[in-house]
């Protein structure tokens, strides 16, 4: 699975993406993660899930619309950047994967 983590400038999302990658590897999951910006998300191709930083929550619907159902779009909770081992973000991704794809994901 390919996951894109987005924030305003791409810096905070880099840390979340790295931590999620470590947690996924530790759980034996062959996921790839990358960081980007809202612009990256709006034109993302081949991405299974987009994790939107909490400060961009009001942009999640725009990203969701731009991707036309090709990727799940999930808004990260306010404390996502303090998830130092990536375990909470990993749980969020797993929960979102298990949820029906046609519903609007929420934090």
N, C-alpha and C positions, 0 to 999 in steps of 0.2 A: 504494500500500500504506500502511496506517495502522499505526504501531508505537507501543506504549505501553511506556515504561521505568519500572520501579517500584523504589523503595527504601523505607527506613523512614519518612521524613518527606516525601519528595518533593524535597528540595534537591539531593542528589547526582545523582538521576535527571534533574534539569533540565539539568545540565551535559552528561551523556551524551546526552540527547535532542537538545540543540542541536548538539553536535559531530557526531552521526550525521546530522542534517539537513543540515549543511554538507557533509559527505562525500558524502552521497547526491546533493545538488544538483550538486556538482562532478563526479560520475560520470554526470550527466544522468538521474537517477532521480527521478520525481515522487512521492516518499514524503513522508508527513507523520509527524511524531514528536511525542509529548507525554510529559510526566512525570506520575507519580502515585504513589500508595501501594499497599500490598497491598490495602487496601479497594477502591480504584479498580479494581484488576485483577480482584478477585473478582466484580465486577458489570459488567465491560467489555462494551460492545456495539459491533459494527462494527469491532473491532480485529483485524488480521490476525496480529499477532505481539506477544507480551508478553515483554519482556526483564526478567528478575528480577535485582536486585542480588545480588552474591555473598554478602552477609551475610543474605540471605533465602532462600538455596538450600534450606534445609529446609522452606520453604513452597511451593516450586514445584509439588509434586504436588497440594497443596490448590488452588492457582490453576488448574492443568491440569484437575482434576476439576470445579471450579466452572464452567469455560468449556465443558465437555463437547465438546471437539474443535473448537469454533468458531474458536479461535485457537491458533497454535503458541505454546508457552511454552518459553523458552530461558533458562537461567541464565548470567549474565555471568561471565567469569573474574575472578579476584581482582584483576587489574590493570586492570580496565575503566575505573576512574575516572582512571587516568593516561594514557589514550588521548587525547592532547590534540588530535589532528586528526580523530578519529573513524574513521580508516582500518581499525583492527583490528576495531572494532565493526561497521563496514560489511561486512567480510569474514565475520565471524561470522554476520551476518544472511543474507548471500548463501549461505553454506554450509548454514545451517539451512533455507533455502528449497529448496535442491537435494536435501536429505535426504528420505527417505520420511516422510510425515506421520504415519504410525501408530506410529512409534517414539518412545521417550522421548528428548527432546533432552538433551544433556549439554554442559557447557562444553568 
